Amino acid sequence: MISRKDAESISPKIREDMRPGREASGKSRTSPGGSLFEQLLTASSGKVQGEGNGFVRGLLSAPFPVPPHPSAEGGEDTRFRESLAVVLKHEGSAYVRRDGGRESSRFGILQSTAREYGYRGEVRHLTRAEAESIYRKIWDKSGAASLPPPLSMVHFDTYVNSPAAARKLLDRSGGDVNAYLGLRAQRYRRLAELRPQRYARYLKGWMNRIASLRDLASGRIPGHPSSGQAPPKGIASAGSTPEGTLGENTA
């Protein structure tokens, strides 16, 4: 048996590798396909209908407390891909001729943003693979890679909407996910109050997006008794609001 002194001398990386159910590389033996994260993401987007309700009913009989966030045991690439899945669920893949009354976008990426990150074509022709490559660069620039889950997911999603706001919210929240999302909600309400003619119509979608993030971050399914929330509908897409991808709103 390893003594407490010996255990404390083992590096965090080795201790992680020694955890039950993990290979020497530190990766889980559980396949990422069909993971709890993907199920949570689908449910949080308000798409659990028909047969999907059976999935929710199954969760109601699951033991509590809710397990840790699914990406907690994954590596940095796993956290990026799970966070990207959240962003793409929110942003969609459609081409938008005037995103938020400004320029065109696809996959939630503005033409100017695509150009900034090395894309030289028309954004209407942007492929999924090219969009993922751009988002990977945005992920690296945002600093989300250095944050633990689920804060990394929340910060990345916020940064996609507004880099300036994301940096401020991360600093002001002290890295607390609930505080971060609460401050983001306050920001949206303030935008709607200060400029109602432009922003008020988007407030519901913005708040639904935050509700989706909150449920994903806590591992809860919308509509679950512990959430106290109904399944969100009409999650805001940056392709349909002035927030936009990488929009530097100063409000």
N, C-alpha and C positions, 0 to 999 in steps of 0.2 A: 504493500500500500504506500502511496506517495504521501509524505508528510506535508503539513501545511506550509512549512518553510520551503520545501522543494517545489511545491505547487506554485508558490508565489514567485519563485525564480524562473519559472517557465515563461517564455515570451508570449504576449497575447496571440500572436499568429499561431504558435504551436498549440496553445490551449484551445484555440478555435478548431484546429485540425483534429484534436482529440475528442471533440464533442461527438456524442452518439449520432449515427446516421450521416456522418460526413466522411468523405474520402480524405486522403493525405493532402490533397491539393486545397482542401478547404471548401470545395464545392459540394452542394447537396446532391445526394443521389436521386432526389426527386426531379422528375422531368419538368421543365418550365411550362410545357404545353398543357393547357387545361388547368392551370394553377388556380388556387383560390383567388389570387390577385385578378386574373382575367374574369373570373366569375363576379367578383365584386365590382369590377369596372363596368361590365355589362349591366348589372343590376343598378348601379348608381346612375347610369345614363337614362334611367326611366324606361328601359326597353324590356323589363321583365313583364311579359304579358303571356296569356294562354298557358302553355306548358311551363314557361318561366316561373309562374307562380308556385309550381310544385317545388322548384329549387328553394324559393323563399320559405315555403312551409317546412322543408327539410331542415333549413337553418334554424328554425324556431325550436326544433327539438335538440339542437346541438348543445353540448355542455358549455357552461360559462366558467371562467371568463373567456372573452374572445381571444383567440390566439394572436401572437405578435404580428405586426405588419408583415405581409408575405415577402417583401423584398429585404427584410432585415438581415437575412442570412446570405443574400446574393452579393456578388461582386459589383464593382462600379459599372460594368457594362450592363449587368442585369438591371441595376437601378435606372440607368439611362433609358433602356428599352421599355421598362414599365412606365416610366414618367412620360416617354414619348407617346406611348399608347394612350395615356390620359389626355395629353395635349391634342392628339389627332382626333380623339373622340369629341373633344370640345370644338376644334377648329373645322373639322370636316375636310373633304378633298376637292370640293367644287371650285371652279374658277369664278372669281368675283370681279366684275369689270371695274367697279369703284368701291373698294373696301372702306366702309365708314365715310364715304363721300370723298375719298382721296384717290389713291391709285389702285391698280389691279393687284390681285393676289390669287394664290392657289395653295392649298394645304395650310392656309392661314399665313402664308409668307408673302409679304409685299414685294413688288418688283424691285424697289430700291434695296430692300434687305437681301434679296436673292443676289443682286449685283454686288453688294457689299461683301458677301461671303463666296464670291467667285463664280457665280452663275452668269453666263453671258447671253443666254437666249431670252425669248419672251416667256414670262412667268406662266402664261397659259399652257405652255408645253412642258412645264416642270413635271418630272416623273416622281413616283413615290420614292424611288431610291435616291434621287437627287435631293428631294425634300428631307429625307432622313439624314443625308450627309450635311445639309445646311443646319438642321436642328442639332446635330452632334456638335458642330462648331459653336452654336449658341449655348448648348449645355456647358461646354468647356468654359466659355467666356462668362457665363452667369455665376460660376462658382458653385453650382449645385453638386458637382462631382465631389466636393470636399465636405458636403453636408450629409448627415445620417438620414435614413428614411424614417418617417415619411416627409420630413422637412425638405429633403432634396426635391421630391415630387412637387410639393406645394410651391416652393421657390421657383422652380423651373417653369411651371405653368404661369406664375405671376410675371416672371421675367419675359416670357413670350408676349404677354400683353403690354407690359411697360417696364423696360429695364430700370429706368430711374425710380419708379415706384417700388419695384422689387427690392432694390438696394436699400431704400429707406425703411421698408417694412421689415426686412431682415434685421436691420440694426435696431429698430425701435421695439421689435418683439423679443429681442434677446434670444432668438432661436426657438421660442416656444410656438408650436404649431397652432394651437388654439388662439393665442394672442395674435399671431401673424394673420390668420384668416379673419379674425375679428377686426383688425385694422384695415384689411382689404375691403371688408364689407362697409366699414365706416367711410372709406375713400369713395366707394361707389355711391353711397347715399349722399355724400357731400357734392359729388359731381352732379347728381340728379337735382339737388336742391339749388345749387348755384347756377346751373344752366339747364333748367327743366325742358325748354323747347328742343334742346339737342339730345339730352341724356336720359330724361325721365322714362321714355319708352323702352329703354334698354335695361332698366334697373331690375326688373323681374328675372330676365335671363341671366344677368350678372349674379344675382343672389342664388339662383338655382345652380350656377356653376360652382359657387362657393360651397353650397350644400353638398354637391357631388364630391368635391375635394375633401370636405370634412368627413363624409361617410367613408371614403376610401382610406383616408389617413387613420381613422379609428378602427377600421376593419368592420364597420357596420354596414348593413344593407338598408337602404331607405325603405321605410314601412315596417321595419323590425321594431318590436315593442321598446327596445332599449334606445332607439334613435329618437323617438318622439316626433318623427317627421314622416310625411307622406312621400312617396317616390317623386322626385323632382321631374318636372316636364319642361321641355323647351330650354335645355341647357344652352347658355349663350355661346355663340360662335363668334370669334373675332372677325370672321368674314362678313358678319351682319351687324357689327357695332362699330362705333368710332374708336373703341379701344384699339383694335387692330393688333397685328403682330408687331412687336417691338415699337409700339407707339409711344413716343416720348411726351405724354401728357404732363403738363406742369401743374394742373389743378390738384 
